[in-house]
């Protein structure tokens, strides 16, 4: 009987002392409170968020859809923060332990606040998309990414400050490290600045057909911080450093409004002056009367020069269409018309040839 009494006394002593001075009853109640908030978290996921998703899908505006989706993570994290807070304040801690628990609660609340701010940035991008005349879609994407990184850094700094870790020496150390890195990463910063200039000046956008003479020609698929991804017409991918677009002339073919046709028509030397004038006038008249060409830009049809084996006639005009395929059709029709005009006037096209004269003695 005495053994049982001793065991009972020891059991009650352990029960009252518990863990870290907290009796097991308080621990069990605290765990119960935390589990209740976990159940509440499940209800938020299944009922409240699902209901908000259904309501947002009924509207045509994507802003509310994005807002609901971005708030899912913080909404599920909120019950955990509340559960830890109420459970910890029910239990009795020593002074040192209470300071630790208070810092833990502050840390969770700080993470929640910065997480909410981080997630709100995504819906803001839809608001900024209305400024597409001032900011390009790619530049808006860069701004959003930069803001997210900045908020993450500020949140991490706030959490470190709560635990007594001074960020000043860390920043100073990173500054020295940054100088060393900058000296060895000049190309990286050059490409970064060039990429920002490309977006600010709106030289091209994703989906544009661009050409940089001697470097690349293709369709822009992605504009990154350091490089731009271009899909060539053979479907291969090319990754070009951004400084190439800052240091070289970039031709945005997609922005072409009038395609140029510039030809040299070679006629034989036996073509008479009257034939040359008639051919010239008929080609010019055909271009001026056709609806395929923009006469306001200028039409030029002139006898250009006497070449080695031909009389050259220069033809220059611009199509009205901005479509490359339509331009090919216009150019083909003009070529056929010029051939018909030359043949109708009983003239012939010249080709490179040489005459050899044998002197008789």
Secondary structure, DSSP 8 states (H G I E B T S, - for coil): -HHHHHHHHHHHHHHHHTBTTB-HHHHHHHHHHHHHHHHHHHHIIIIIIHHHHHHHHTSS-HHHHHHHHHTHHHHHHHHHHHHHHHHHHHS---HHHHHHHHHHHHHHHHHHHHHHHHHHHHHHHHHHGGGTTTS-HHHHHHHHHHHHHHHHHHHHHHHHHHTT--HHHHHHHHHHHHHHHHHH-HHHHHHHHHHHHHHHTT---TT-EEEETTTEEEEEEEE-SSEEEEE-TTS-EEEEETHHHHHS--EEGGG-SS-EEEEEEEE-TT--HHHHHHHHHHHHHHHHH-TTB-TTT--EEEEEEE-SSSEEEEEEEEBS---HHHHHHHHHHHHHHHHHHHHHTT--B------------
